[in-house]
């Protein structure tokens, strides 16, 4: 269903002008209209907030570079404490619910008894899950302590890479703009093809509602092909941006050593992405786009089936499971593609060869990759929250300085929060990509030489501490024996 508004009031027939006036009046009285007015009034402060969001992103990157290791250890401790607290709180909540149930069991109805029992079972399950995760996490930390330390050193090196290679920020911004342009061009083409169908207007005083039907099924198939094309182009541009960053991070790693910090070759990343490995990047993007299209078609068909079944609970359950499965498959494919591109940045091999080698490398060094990705995700989450909240607070004080009076802060804060979140996402996505690239470089370096021979000096300082501590522990154990 499509909706449209006339370009001007005078072009309407006399019997429709009254309805148009009433519609315009209702639109102006809606909360959305007042939000837009507040955004206009606070536009100067909003423009300042755009700049401060970039400043806060750079500040966070420098903070990561200076304090990456202590922050990483704090994240590990907080994660362990969080898992333990989840298990304890789940058990305590279940105990409280059980006491309340025993005290009121005779007065409750059968439905209330079932609800209480279900709550107890759910809290017991939550407690068990958190306890198992807590125990598994602790075992991984204790048994894989050296892998954890290496992963933290990679996190530190990734932060140093971003701090020293500030020009890399241009890459995600450039490709983000290209994605927006591609979507705009695609939308124009999609509307053009969609309008080929038969358009009918509903009966009424103001025939705003439109329905479009396609007598030729080939148009429907072509529209689905255009959707696949959009997914493919967007994925290709996103992967190209990531691959350029990975090549730059890889050159930073292998140009560095124990006594010198090398330079990242960002230009080489553009050369590789657009002259050497363009087809491989497009192939990986096509795989992801195909999965996204299958998921979209599944959701479309599932909604039709759910409506036809009369909102049957079993049908909804099957649909939810299928959607969850396809979502997981999409995430796995995206990660394997990233692993393939990270290995490709080091080796220069084709996509399929790099995908297999990258997968085997991840399996061989699974603890290192797991710890590095886990800590990186926490860093990124903290960064997005901190930058967004901090910039919203700054906007409030800037608005006070400009002495602009607004009816509500909701509209302006939504704009500032959205822009801050997008800016933080663009900057910190580089960090996630750099961690994957540097972790791959480290794993390849270890496999080739037995111990890391490359990487920035701070990276080797951390490794030296690990070896010294390990040697001291072994020596103390030999003396006891």
N, C-alpha and C positions, 0 to 999 in steps of 0.2 A: 504494500500500500504506500502511495506517495502523496504528499501534501504540498500545496503551493499557495502563495499569496499574490494578489494582483500588484502590478508595479505602481499604480496610483489609484486613488479613490474615484477620480472623475471618469475613468474608463469603465466603471461598473454600471450596470443598469440601475434605475431608480429603486427597484424593489430589493436590491442587494446592498445599497449604501448604508441603510440603517443597521443591518447585520454586521457590515464591515466596521462601522463606528463602534458598535458594542464590543466587537472582538478586540479592536485596538485599545479600548478602555480597559478591558479585562487584562490584556497583556501588560499594560502600564501599572496596573495595581498588583501584579504578582510579585512575590519576593525576588524573583530573578531580575525584574526590572530595577528594583531598588539596589540590588547587588551591583548591577552594571553601572548605575549612577555613582555608587560609592567607589567603584574601580576608576571611573573617570576623574573623580575628585582627588583621589590619592595617586594619580598616575605618576607624579614626580617622584614620590617616595618609592613607588614600584620600580621605576627606572633605576634608581639608586640600588635597590635590592638585587637587580640583575647583576650589577657589578660586584656587589658584596658576596653574592653566591660564588662567583669565580674566585674571589679573594679567599673566602673560607675554604674552598676546595684545595687551593694551593697551600694554605696554612696546614690543613689536615695532612697533606702529602709530606710536608716538611716535618710535622710531628711524628708521622710514621717512620720517616727516615732517621730521626733522632732517637726515638724511643720504641722502635719496633719490637725489640727483644723483650723488654719488661712488659709491654702491653700484651704481647703474645702469651707470656707466662701467666699474666693475670687472667687472660681469656681462658686458658687451660684450667686454671684453678676454679674460676667461676663456673665453667661448664661442668666440672666434677661436682662442685657444691650444688649446682642447679639440679643435676640428676638425682643426687641424694635427697635434696629437699623435696623434689617431686615425689619420690617414693614415700618419704615420711609423711608429707601432707596428704597424699592419697590414702595411706593407712589410717591416719588420724581422722580424716573426714569420714571414712567408712565406719570407724569405731563410734564416732558421734552419731552417725545415722542409725547405727545398730542400737545404741542406747535409747534414742528417740523412738525407734520402732518398737522395742521391748516395752517401753512405758505406755505407748498408745495403741498397741496391737489389738486389744479387745474392742476399742472404740472406733477403729478405722474400718472403712469399707473394703471390699475385696480389691477394688481398683487402687486405693491408697496403699494397701499392703504390697501389691505387685510393683507399684512405683517405687516404694522404699527398697524392696528387694533388688530391683533393677539398678537403683542408685548404688547400693552396697556392692553388687557384682561389678559395676563399672569402675568404682573407686578401687576395688581389689585388683582389677585388671590393670588400671593405671599404675597402681603401686608396684605391681609385679614387673610391668614393662620398664618403668623407671629404674627399678632395682637391678634388673638384668642389664640395661644399658649402662648404668653406673658401674657395675662390676666389670663389664666388657671394656668400657672406656679406661678404667683404672688398670686393667691387665695390659691394654695396649700401651698406656703411658709407661708402665713399669718395665714391661718386656721389650718395648720398642723405644726406650729412652733415647738411644743414639739416633734413631730415625727421626724422633720428635725434634731433637736438637738440630739436626741437619735441616729439617723442614722450617724451623724458626729462623735459621740462618738464611734460607732461601727467601723467607718473608722479608727479612731485613735487607737482603740484596735487591729484592723487587722494589722496596721503598726507596733505596738509594738510586736505583736505575731511573725511577720516575722523577726524583728530585734533581738528578744530574742531567736528565734529558727532557727538559721542559718543552722542547719543540714537538715532542711526540703527542702533546695534547691536541695539536692541529688535526691529527689523523682522525680520531673519532668525531670531532666537530664537523670536519669536511664530509665524511661519509654519512653522518646524520643528516646534513643538509641535502646530500644527494638522495638519501632515502625519501625525504619529504618531497623533493622534486619528482622522483619516480612515482610516488603514490599519487601526487597531483596529476601527472600525465596519465597514469593508469585510470584514475577516477574519471577524467574527461572521456577517455576511450570507452570505459565501461558504461557510462551514461549514454554515449552515442549508440552503442550496440543494444543496450537495454531499451532504448526508445524505439527500436525497430518493431517491437511488439505492438499489439493492438491495445490502445489506451482508451479506457472507458471511464466516464465520470459518473458519480453517484447522483441520484435525484435529490433535489433540495434547493433551498433558497440560495445557499452559498455552496456550490458543488466543489468543495476543497479536496474531497477524497478521490483518489485515482487508483485504478487497478490495471495491471498490465498482464496480458496473456500472449503466449507464443504459440502460434499455430504450427510453425516449423521447429521441430525438436532440435535441429542442428544449431539454432540460436542458443538454446539452453546449454547444449554441450560446449559451445564456444565460450559462453559466459563462465562456465566452470573452468575451462582451459585458461581464461584470463585470470581467474582467481589463483590458479596454480602458477601462472606467470608472475603474478604479484609476489606470492610467497617465495618464488625462486629468486627474483631480482633482489628482494629485501634481504634474504638470507645470503645471497652472493655478496652484496655490498657490506653486510655486517661481518661476514667471514673475511672479506678482503681487508677491512680495517683491522680485524684481530690478527691476521697473518702478517701485515706490515709491522705491527707492534711486536709480534713474536720474532720476526727476523731481526728487528732492532735490538730486542732483549738478548737474543742469541749471540749477536755480534758483540754486544756489551760484555757478555759472559766470557766469550772466547778471546776477546781482545784484552781482557784483564788477567791479572796474575797476583801472586802473593805480595809483590812489591810495587804494583802499579794498578791504577784504575783506568781501564780502557774507555773508548768512546763508542757509543752506539751509532750504527750506520742506518739512519732512517731512510735515506735515499735508496739504499740497496733494497730495502723492504718494498718500496714502490716498484723497483725494477723487477724483482722476483714475482710480485703479485700480479703485474700486468704484462710481463713479457715471458716469464719462465713457467709459472705455475698457475696461470689463469684457468686453464681447463680443469686442473685438479680441484681448485677452489669451487668452480662452477659445478663440478660433479658432486662434491660433498654437499653443496647447497641444494642441488636437485633432490638428493636423498631426503634431506630434512623437509623440503617443500612437499614432496610426495606424502610423507607421513602427516604433515599438517593438513593437507588436502583431504586425506582419508579420514582424519579426525573430524574435520569440518563436515564432510558428507555424512559421517556416522551420526553426529549431533543433529544434523538436519533431518535425516531419516528417523532417528530415535524420537525426535519431537513429534513427528507425524504419527509414529506408532503409539506413543504415549497418549496422544489425543484420541486416536482411534480406539484404544483399549479402555477409554473412560477413566484415565488416571489410575490404572491398575498398579498396586504396590509392587508386585513381583516384576512387572515390566520396568518400572522405575528403577528397581534394584539392579536388574540386568543392564540397563542403560548406564547407570552410575558406574558399575564395574567396568563396562566396556570403555567408557570415557576415561576412567582412571588408568586403565591398562594402556590406552593409546597415549595418554599424557606422560606416563612413565617411559614408554617407548620413545617418545619425542625427546625427553630429557636425556635418556641414554644415548640416543643417536647424536644429540648435540655435543655431549661430552666426548664421545668417541671421535667425532669430527674435530673437536678442539685438540685432542691428543694426536690425531693424524697430522693436523697442520703444524703443531709444535714440533713433531718429529721431522716433518717436511722442511721446516725452517732450518733445522740442523743439517739434514742429509741432502736435501734437494731432490729426493725420490718422488715418484708418482704418488697419487692419492692412495690407491689400493695397497701399494707396498708400504707406504708410511702408516696407513691405518692399522695394518697387521703388526708392524714393528712397534708402533706406539702403544697398541694394546698389550703386547707382550712386555714392553718396558714398564707399563703401569702395573701389570700383574707381578713382575719381579720385584718392583720397589713399591708395593702397594701401601705399606705403612707410611712411607715418606710422602707419597702423593696424597694419601688420605689426610694426614695431619696438615699438610700445606694447604690443601683445598678447604679443610674445615676452618683453620685459623683465618685464611683469606676471606671466607664468607662472613666470619664474625667481624673482621676489620671493616669490610664493606658495609655491613649492616650498621655498625656503630657510626661510620662516616656519614651514611645517608641520613640517619636520625639526627646526628649532631649538626650537620650542615643545614638541614632543613629547619630544625628547631631554632638554631642560632640565628639563621637569616630572618626567620619570622620575628624573633625578638628584636633584632636590629631594625627591621622594618617598622615596628611599633614605635621605637624611639625616634627614628627618622621622620615618621609621620607627625609625631609631636613637635619636632623642630620646624617642620613646614607649616604648622598651625592650620592644617586642613581639617575641617570638621566633617566626619562621615557618620551616616546613620548606624552602620554596623560594620564591624571589621571582618565579617565572614567572607564577603566577596573578595576584598583585597588580599586577605590571608590565603584564600584558596589559590589565587593567582601566584602569589609569592611562594607559597609552599610547593606548588606544582613546578614552577620554574627552578626552584632550589633543588628539588628532588631530581629533575631531569639533568641539571648541571652536575650534581653529585654522581648520578649514575654514569654520565659520560666520562667523568674523570676517573671514577673508581673502577669502572669496567676495565680500564687499562691495567689496574693493579691485579685484578683476577687473571687477565691474559698474561701479564708479565710473570706471575707466579707459576702458571702452567709452563710457560716457555723456559724459565730458569730451572724449574724442577726437572724438566726433560733434559736440559743441558747438563745438569748435575749427574743425573742417572747415566747418561751417555759417557760423561767424563769418568765416572767411577768404573763403568764396565770396560772402558778402553785402558785405563791406567791403574786400576786398583784403588786409587784414592784421588780426590779432586786435585787437578793441576792448574785449573783456571778459576775464574771468578774474582770479584773485587777483594782487596786486602782485608776488609772487615769480615768478609765471608771466611777467609782462611784463619783469621784470629779466633773466630768462634769454633771452627773445627779443631784448632790447636788446643783450645781449652777442653774440648770433649776428650781428645786423645790423652791429654795430660791427666785429667781426672780419672779416666779409665785405667791408665797405667798406675796411678797412685792406688786405686782400689785393688788392682791385681797384685801390686807389690805388698800391700797390707795383708791381703789374703794369703800370700805365700809365706809371710813372716809368721802368721798365726799357725799355718800348717807345719 
